[in-house]
Amino acid sequence: MITGDSLTILHKYFFIPNDVVTTVPKRFDRAGLPPPGYIIICDTNLRVGLLFSPPAELIEILKKCEVSLSQFLHRAMSVTVGLIVLFRDRGAILTPEYLSRMGRLTSDTQRRVTFRSKWLDMCTRDPAKSWSNTFFYVRND
């Protein structure tokens, strides 16, 4: 569980700007239910290269999939951020449409989104299970 001290360390280590409002979850808080006006950030999101503010391409993909940032597993976030960087290096923008041409976005009845292709495989967390224990809240401004 993230504590005030560990959140301070994350701020320094991942260069989170001082104007980004973060909150430590209380003992009874769960990642699936952020306080109103906040989103959930998992430590794995930071380790795979998520910056503040998140890239516009990532936000568009999340909107298209109708999932939250915290639902992406480490591997899915790594692939997505990696593709965003690859496209930017080539002077292009990774859109949800481009991503869908590389594979197929699907959603099941439990709102788990997967991305399948011959060379990529991304999944999101089940909103009811397996949420990360190491998360904190960021004001959604």
NUMIDO-645984 format. One line per 2 residues: number of its first residue (from 0); for each residue x, y, z of N, C-alpha, C. Coordinates in steps of 0.2 Angstrom, whole numbers, plus 5000, padded with zeros to 4 digits. Last residue first. Layout:
% NUMIDO-645984
NUM> X:Y:Z:X:Y:Z:X:Y:Z  ...
//
This chain:
% NUMIDO-645984
140> 4961:5084:4934:4960:5091:4931:4961:5091:4923  4959:5073:4944:4958:5073:4937:4956:5080:4934
138> 4972:5070:4956:4966:5074:4954:4965:5075:4946  4976:5053:4959:4978:5060:4956:4972:5064:4954
136> 4980:5041:4971:4975:5045:4967:4978:5051:4965  4989:5026:4970:4987:5032:4973:4982:5036:4968
134> 4994:5009:4973:4991:5014:4969:4990:5020:4973  4997:4993:4975:5001:4999:4975:4998:5005:4970
132> 4988:4983:4972:4988:4986:4979:4992:4992:4980  4979:4982:4957:4985:4983:4960:4984:4985:4968
130> 4966:4970:4956:4968:4977:4956:4974:4978:4959  4959:4958:4954:4966:4958:4953:4969:4966:4952
128> 4942:4961:4949:4948:4957:4952:4954:4960:4951  4933:4970:4943:4931:4967:4949:4937:4963:4953
126> 4939:4974:4931:4937:4979:4936:4936:4976:4943  4953:4965:4925:4946:4964:4927:4944:4969:4932
124> 4965:4974:4916:4963:4971:4922:4955:4970:4922  4968:4971:4899:4966:4976:4904:4964:4971:4910
122> 4980:4966:4887:4974:4965:4891:4974:4970:4896  4988:4963:4872:4987:4967:4877:4981:4966:4881
120> 4999:4957:4861:4994:4955:4865:4994:4959:4871  5006:4957:4844:5005:4961:4851:4999:4957:4854
118> 5007:4949:4833:5013:4951:4836:5012:4955:4843  4994:4946:4829:4999:4941:4828:5006:4943:4832
116> 4983:4953:4842:4986:4953:4835:4991:4947:4834  4972:4960:4852:4975:4954:4850:4977:4955:4843
114> 4967:4967:4867:4970:4969:4860:4974:4963:4858  4953:4968:4878:4959:4965:4876:4961:4967:4869
112> 4945:4973:4892:4947:4975:4885:4953:4971:4884  4932:4969:4902:4939:4968:4901:4940:4969:4894
110> 4918:4970:4905:4922:4976:4903:4929:4976:4903  4911:4959:4906:4914:4962:4912:4918:4968:4911
108> 4909:4955:4893:4903:4958:4897:4905:4961:4904  4923:4961:4884:4918:4956:4886:4913:4959:4891
106> 4929:4969:4869:4927:4969:4876:4922:4964:4878  4943:4971:4858:4937:4968:4860:4936:4969:4867
104> 4952:4976:4845:4950:4978:4851:4944:4975:4853  4964:4969:4835:4957:4969:4836:4956:4971:4843
102> 4978:4976:4825:4975:4971:4829:4967:4972:4830  4981:4987:4818:4987:4982:4820:4984:4976:4823
100> 4970:4994:4817:4972:4991:4811:4978:4986:4813  4969:4999:4830:4964:4994:4828:4966:4991:4822
98> 4979:5009:4830:4980:5003:4834:4975:4998:4832  4973:5018:4821:4979:5014:4819:4980:5008:4823
96> 4962:5021:4829:4960:5018:4823:4967:5015:4820  4968:5028:4840:4964:5021:4841:4963:5018:4834
94> 4984:5033:4834:4977:5034:4835:4973:5028:4837  4999:5039:4836:4995:5033:4836:4988:5035:4838
92> 5006:5050:4824:5002:5050:4830:4998:5043:4830  5023:5053:4817:5016:5051:4817:5012:5051:4824
90> 5036:5053:4817:5033:5059:4815:5025:5058:4814  5043:5043:4823:5042:5043:4815:5038:5049:4813
88> 5042:5046:4836:5049:5046:4833:5048:5046:4825  5028:5043:4837:5031:5050:4838:5038:5051:4835
86> 5028:5029:4836:5025:5033:4831:5027:5040:4831  5036:5026:4848:5038:5024:4841:5035:5028:4836
84> 5028:5031:4858:5034:5034:4857:5037:5032:4850  5016:5023:4856:5016:5030:4856:5022:5033:4854
82> 5022:5010:4858:5020:5012:4852:5019:5019:4851  5025:5012:4872:5030:5010:4867:5028:5012:4860
80> 5012:5013:4878:5017:5019:4878:5023:5018:4873  5008:5000:4874:5004:5006:4872:5009:5012:4872
78> 5017:4991:4881:5016:4991:4873:5013:4997:4871  5015:4995:4894:5022:4995:4891:5021:4995:4883
76> 5002:4992:4896:5004:4999:4897:5011:5000:4893  5002:4979:4895:4998:4982:4891:5000:4990:4890
74> 5010:4975:4906:5012:4973:4899:5008:4978:4894  5003:4980:4917:5010:4982:4916:5012:4981:4908
72> 4986:4983:4912:4991:4979:4916:4998:4982:4913  4974:4995:4914:4979:4993:4910:4984:4989:4914
70> 4966:5001:4924:4964:4995:4921:4969:4992:4917  4970:5014:4926:4972:5009:4931:4970:5002:4929
68> 4963:5022:4916:4971:5021:4916:4973:5015:4920  4948:5014:4912:4952:5019:4915:4959:5017:4915
66> 4939:5012:4896:4942:5010:4902:4946:5015:4905  4934:5014:4883:4930:5015:4888:4932:5011:4895
64> 4942:5013:4871:4940:5007:4875:4935:5007:4881  4942:5027:4869:4939:5022:4864:4937:5016:4867
62> 4948:5032:4880:4941:5034:4879:4938:5029:4874  4961:5026:4878:4957:5024:4884:4950:5026:4883
60> 4965:5032:4867:4964:5025:4867:4960:5023:4873  4965:5046:4872:4961:5044:4866:4959:5036:4866
58> 4976:5044:4881:4969:5046:4883:4964:5044:4878  4986:5041:4872:4984:5036:4877:4977:5038:4880
56> 4987:5053:4865:4986:5047:4861:4983:5042:4866  4991:5062:4875:4985:5063:4872:4983:5057:4868
54> 5000:5056:4889:5000:5058:4881:4993:5058:4879  4997:5063:4905:4998:5057:4900:4997:5059:4893
52> 5007:5076:4911:5001:5073:4910:5002:5068:4905  5017:5064:4917:5011:5068:4918:5012:5075:4914
50> 5020:5048:4909:5022:5054:4912:5016:5058:4913  5024:5031:4910:5018:5036:4910:5021:5042:4913
48> 5034:5021:4910:5035:5027:4906:5029:5032:4906  5032:5010:4918:5033:5008:4911:5033:5015:4907
46> 5032:5015:4931:5038:5011:4929:5038:5010:4921  5019:5020:4931:5025:5025:4931:5031:5021:4929
44> 5011:5009:4931:5010:5014:4926:5016:5019:4926  5015:5003:4943:5017:5000:4937:5016:5005:4931
42> 5008:5010:4953:5015:5011:4952:5018:5008:4946  4993:5017:4946:4997:5012:4949:5004:5013:4948
40> 4981:5030:4949:4988:5028:4945:4991:5023:4949  4965:5034:4946:4969:5030:4950:4976:5029:4946
38> 4958:5051:4948:4959:5045:4944:4964:5041:4948  4945:5061:4955:4952:5058:4955:4952:5052:4950
36> 4932:5065:4957:4937:5070:4954:4944:5068:4954  4928:5055:4971:4925:5059:4965:4931:5065:4963
34> 4940:5042:4973:4936:5048:4976:4933:5052:4970  4939:5026:4964:4942:5032:4966:4937:5038:4969
32> 4937:5011:4965:4932:5016:4967:4936:5022:4969  4947:5002:4962:4941:5002:4958:4936:5008:4959
30> 4956:5002:4973:4958:5005:4966:4952:5006:4962  4949:5006:4988:4950:5001:4983:4951:5005:4977
28> 4951:5010:5006:4950:5012:4999:4952:5007:4994  4954:5007:5019:4948:5004:5016:4947:5006:5009
26> 4966:5015:5021:4966:5008:5022:4960:5004:5018  4966:5028:5008:4965:5026:5015:4965:5018:5015
24> 4979:5033:4997:4972:5030:4998:4972:5028:5006  4985:5050:4995:4986:5043:4997:4980:5039:4999
22> 4985:5060:4981:4982:5058:4988:4983:5051:4989  4991:5074:4972:4990:5067:4973:4988:5066:4980
20> 4991:5086:4959:4988:5084:4966:4987:5077:4967  5004:5093:4952:5000:5087:4951:4997:5085:4958
18> 5013:5103:4955:5007:5105:4954:5002:5099:4953  5026:5096:4955:5023:5098:4961:5016:5100:4960
16> 5027:5082:4943:5027:5089:4945:5023:5091:4951  5037:5068:4946:5030:5070:4946:5030:5078:4947
14> 5049:5061:4944:5048:5068:4942:5041:5070:4941  5050:5048:4949:5047:5049:4943:5046:5056:4940
12> 5057:5051:4961:5060:5047:4957:5057:5047:4950  5048:5061:4968:5055:5063:4966:5058:5058:4961
10> 5036:5054:4969:5036:5060:4966:5043:5062:4964  5040:5042:4976:5038:5042:4969:5038:5048:4965
8> 5043:5048:4988:5048:5045:4985:5046:5044:4977  5030:5052:4992:5035:5057:4991:5041:5055:4987
6> 5024:5039:4993:5022:5044:4988:5027:5050:4986  5031:5035:5004:5032:5031:4998:5030:5036:4992
4> 5025:5043:5014:5033:5043:5012:5034:5040:5006  5012:5040:5013:5014:5047:5012:5021:5047:5010
2> 5011:5024:5005:5010:5028:5011:5012:5035:5009  5003:5011:4996:5006:5017:4996:5005:5021:5002
0> 5004:4994:5000:5000:5000:5000:5004:5006:5000
//
